[in-house]
């Protein structure tokens, strides 16, 4: 074994430690029924806390979180697919300003942005309700949706649409029969990004929805605040599952052309 192979093995082991080290701690805490300092490993292991989690409000929190994420994803795509097409294909006045407006929520720390939005939502009687949480999620989701959809349509050659128009197709039919099918992989990728963002969103959900709207990130936060580290670790592991699965699916649909189009928007 030469030096290059040894260095490669060391690098792989180090990377695995960085990636899986924190995850191994979550796994250990999830089965630890008794673990006190200075013991390096739990004195008693079992599935007591797993049963406690599934008998409690965790399932309800998961259902509410998935419902909110689905609604946020659907509303975001309904709004941004046509908007992204218009921004990508037409000379819209102040297009850079429009894109910048959608980017502003991510340009500032989330806490003051969501705190100010919370004031208006409570004044509109939407605080502590699912509808209010959906709106606060839309603040961040639209950033991903608008920029992604604009890049997707920008990556589609305009010559294909021009050919359809020259053959007698209207602009609307060209959009439905040519542009939209070609943009479908990008729409799926955008939907996955929005869904993951909404499912994992914590700050806005806590500020606007608490104490009546419970999602998995808020459930995990409440458990950690009560020093129930096994419950918080189990919730974190469960929350990771859809993220890992959807990221693997996202890798299939997120094309390099979409990423390169961001610089040309």
C-alpha positions as CSV (number, residue, x, y, z in Angstrom):
1,X,0.0,0.0,0.0
2,X,1.6,3.3,-1.1
3,X,1.4,6.7,0.5
4,X,-1.4,7.9,-1.8
5,X,-3.7,5.0,-0.9
6,X,-2.9,5.5,2.8
7,X,-3.7,9.2,2.5
8,X,-7.0,8.4,0.7
9,X,-8.0,6.0,3.4
10,X,-7.3,8.5,6.1
11,X,-9.2,11.2,4.3
12,X,-12.2,8.8,3.9
13,X,-12.2,7.8,7.5
14,X,-11.9,11.5,8.6
15,X,-14.8,12.5,6.3
16,X,-16.9,9.6,7.6
17,X,-16.2,10.7,11.2
18,X,-17.2,14.3,10.4
19,X,-20.5,13.2,8.6
20,X,-21.6,10.2,10.8
21,X,-20.1,11.3,14.1
22,X,-23.0,13.5,15.1
23,X,-25.5,11.0,13.7
24,X,-24.0,8.2,15.9
25,X,-24.7,10.4,18.9
26,X,-28.3,10.7,17.9
27,X,-28.6,6.9,17.4
28,X,-27.1,6.2,20.9
29,X,-29.3,8.8,22.6
30,X,-32.4,7.4,20.9
31,X,-31.9,4.0,22.7
32,X,-30.4,5.3,25.9
33,X,-32.8,4.7,28.8
34,X,-30.2,5.5,31.5
35,X,-27.0,7.4,30.7
36,X,-25.2,9.5,33.4
37,X,-21.8,11.1,33.5
38,X,-19.0,10.0,33.6
39,X,-20.0,6.8,31.7
40,X,-19.0,6.9,28.0
41,X,-21.9,4.6,27.0
42,X,-25.5,4.2,28.3
43,X,-25.9,2.0,31.3
44,X,-29.3,0.8,30.0
45,X,-30.6,0.7,26.5
46,X,-34.0,-0.1,25.0
47,X,-36.9,1.2,23.0
48,X,-38.8,2.9,25.8
49,X,-38.5,6.4,24.3
50,X,-39.3,5.2,20.8
51,X,-42.6,3.9,22.2
52,X,-43.1,7.1,24.1
53,X,-42.6,9.2,21.0
54,X,-45.1,7.2,18.8
55,X,-47.7,7.2,21.6
56,X,-47.4,10.9,22.1
57,X,-47.9,13.9,19.7
58,X,-45.1,13.1,17.4
59,X,-47.3,11.5,14.7
60,X,-49.7,14.4,14.9
61,X,-46.8,16.8,14.5
62,X,-45.6,14.9,11.5
63,X,-49.0,14.9,9.8
64,X,-49.4,18.7,10.4
65,X,-45.9,19.4,9.1
66,X,-46.4,17.3,5.9
67,X,-49.8,18.9,5.3
68,X,-48.3,22.4,5.6
69,X,-45.4,21.5,3.4
70,X,-47.7,20.1,0.7
71,X,-49.9,23.2,0.7
72,X,-46.9,25.5,0.7
73,X,-45.4,23.6,-2.3
74,X,-48.6,23.7,-4.3
75,X,-49.3,27.4,-3.7
76,X,-45.7,28.3,-4.5
77,X,-45.7,26.4,-7.8
78,X,-49.0,27.8,-8.8
79,X,-47.7,31.3,-8.3
80,X,-44.1,31.0,-9.6
81,X,-44.4,28.7,-12.6
82,X,-46.1,31.4,-14.7
83,X,-44.1,34.1,-13.1
84,X,-40.8,32.3,-13.7
85,X,-41.8,31.8,-17.4
86,X,-42.6,35.5,-17.8
87,X,-39.3,36.6,-16.2
88,X,-37.3,34.2,-18.3
89,X,-38.9,34.9,-21.7
90,X,-40.0,38.5,-21.7
91,X,-38.4,41.9,-21.2
92,X,-40.1,42.7,-17.9
93,X,-39.5,46.3,-16.7
94,X,-37.4,46.3,-13.5
95,X,-36.9,42.5,-13.7
96,X,-33.8,42.7,-11.5
97,X,-35.8,44.6,-8.9
98,X,-38.6,42.0,-8.9
99,X,-36.0,39.2,-8.4
100,X,-34.3,41.2,-5.7
101,X,-37.6,41.7,-3.8
102,X,-38.1,37.9,-3.6
103,X,-34.5,37.5,-2.5
104,X,-34.7,40.1,0.3
105,X,-36.2,37.8,3.0
106,X,-33.0,35.7,2.8
107,X,-30.8,38.7,2.8
108,X,-31.6,39.5,6.5
109,X,-31.6,37.4,9.6
110,X,-34.8,35.3,9.7
111,X,-35.7,36.1,13.3
112,X,-36.5,39.9,12.8
113,X,-38.2,39.2,9.5
114,X,-40.5,36.5,11.0
115,X,-41.0,38.5,14.2
116,X,-42.3,41.5,12.2
117,X,-44.5,39.2,10.0
118,X,-45.8,37.6,13.2
119,X,-47.1,41.0,14.4
120,X,-49.2,41.5,11.2
121,X,-50.4,37.9,11.2
122,X,-51.7,38.2,14.7
123,X,-53.4,41.5,13.8
124,X,-55.1,39.6,11.0
125,X,-56.2,36.9,13.4
126,X,-54.0,34.3,11.8
127,X,-51.6,33.7,14.7
128,X,-51.6,30.3,16.2
129,X,-53.3,28.8,13.1
130,X,-52.2,26.6,10.3
131,X,-53.1,29.3,7.7
132,X,-50.7,31.7,9.4
133,X,-47.9,29.2,9.4
134,X,-48.5,28.5,5.7
135,X,-48.1,32.2,4.9
136,X,-44.9,32.6,7.0
137,X,-43.5,29.5,5.2
138,X,-44.4,31.1,1.9
139,X,-42.0,34.0,2.7
140,X,-39.0,31.7,2.4
141,X,-40.5,29.2,-0.1
142,X,-41.1,31.9,-2.8
143,X,-37.4,32.7,-2.8
144,X,-36.5,29.2,-3.8
145,X,-39.5,28.9,-6.2
146,X,-39.1,32.2,-8.1
147,X,-35.4,31.9,-8.7
148,X,-35.4,28.2,-9.5
149,X,-38.3,28.4,-11.9
150,X,-36.8,31.4,-13.7
151,X,-33.6,29.5,-14.1
152,X,-35.4,26.4,-15.4
153,X,-37.3,28.3,-18.1
154,X,-34.1,30.3,-18.9
155,X,-32.3,27.0,-19.6
156,X,-34.9,25.9,-22.2
157,X,-33.8,27.1,-25.7
158,X,-36.1,29.8,-27.0
159,X,-35.8,28.4,-30.5
160,X,-38.1,25.5,-29.6
161,X,-40.8,27.9,-28.7
162,X,-40.2,30.1,-31.8
163,X,-40.5,27.0,-34.0
164,X,-43.9,26.1,-32.4
165,X,-45.1,29.7,-33.0
166,X,-43.9,29.7,-36.6
167,X,-46.0,26.5,-37.1
168,X,-49.1,28.4,-35.9
169,X,-49.3,27.6,-32.2
170,X,-50.4,30.4,-29.9
171,X,-48.3,31.6,-27.0
172,X,-50.5,29.8,-24.5
173,X,-50.4,26.5,-26.5
174,X,-46.7,26.8,-26.9
175,X,-46.3,27.2,-23.1
176,X,-48.5,24.1,-22.4
177,X,-47.3,21.8,-25.1
178,X,-43.6,22.8,-25.4
179,X,-42.2,24.8,-22.4
180,X,-44.1,23.1,-19.6
181,X,-43.2,19.5,-20.5
182,X,-39.5,20.5,-20.9
183,X,-39.6,22.3,-17.6
184,X,-41.2,19.3,-15.7
185,X,-37.9,18.0,-14.2
186,X,-37.1,21.5,-13.0
187,X,-40.6,21.9,-11.6
188,X,-40.1,18.6,-9.7
189,X,-36.8,19.8,-8.4
190,X,-38.2,23.1,-7.3
191,X,-41.1,21.3,-5.6
192,X,-38.7,19.1,-3.6
193,X,-36.7,22.1,-2.5
194,X,-39.8,23.9,-1.3
195,X,-41.2,20.8,0.4
196,X,-38.0,20.2,2.3
197,X,-37.7,23.9,3.3
198,X,-41.2,23.9,4.7
199,X,-40.9,20.5,6.4
200,X,-37.8,21.7,8.3
201,X,-38.8,25.3,8.9
202,X,-38.7,26.1,12.6
203,X,-38.3,29.8,13.4
204,X,-41.5,31.1,11.7
205,X,-43.5,28.1,12.8
206,X,-42.6,28.6,16.4
207,X,-43.2,32.4,16.4
208,X,-46.5,32.3,14.4
209,X,-48.0,28.8,15.2
210,X,-47.0,28.3,18.9
211,X,-48.6,26.9,21.0
212,X,-51.4,25.5,18.8
213,X,-49.6,24.4,15.6
214,X,-47.1,21.7,16.3
215,X,-44.6,20.4,13.6
216,X,-41.7,18.0,14.0
217,X,-39.0,20.8,14.4
218,X,-41.1,22.5,17.1
219,X,-41.8,19.1,18.7
220,X,-38.0,18.4,18.7
221,X,-37.3,21.9,20.2
222,X,-39.9,21.4,23.0
223,X,-38.3,18.0,23.8
224,X,-34.8,19.4,24.0
225,X,-36.0,22.3,26.1
226,X,-37.4,19.7,28.6
227,X,-34.0,18.0,28.5
228,X,-35.6,14.9,26.9
229,X,-32.6,14.2,24.7
230,X,-33.7,10.7,23.7
231,X,-37.1,12.1,22.5
232,X,-35.3,15.0,20.6
233,X,-32.8,12.5,19.1
234,X,-35.6,10.2,17.9
235,X,-37.4,13.1,16.4
236,X,-34.3,14.3,14.6
237,X,-33.7,10.9,13.1
238,X,-37.3,10.7,11.9
239,X,-37.1,14.2,10.4
240,X,-33.9,13.2,8.5
241,X,-35.6,10.3,6.7
242,X,-37.8,12.3,4.2
243,X,-34.9,14.8,3.8
244,X,-32.4,12.0,2.7
245,X,-35.0,10.3,0.4
246,X,-36.1,13.6,-1.3
247,X,-32.5,14.8,-1.7
248,X,-31.7,11.5,-3.5
249,X,-34.7,12.2,-5.8
250,X,-33.6,15.8,-6.2
251,X,-30.2,14.7,-7.4
252,X,-32.0,13.0,-10.3
253,X,-34.0,16.0,-11.4
254,X,-31.7,19.0,-10.6
255,X,-29.8,19.4,-13.8
256,X,-26.5,21.4,-14.2
257,X,-28.3,23.6,-16.8
258,X,-30.6,25.0,-14.1
259,X,-27.7,25.9,-11.9
260,X,-25.7,27.5,-14.7
261,X,-28.8,29.6,-15.6
262,X,-28.8,31.3,-12.2
263,X,-25.9,33.5,-13.4
264,X,-27.8,34.5,-16.6
265,X,-31.1,35.5,-15.0
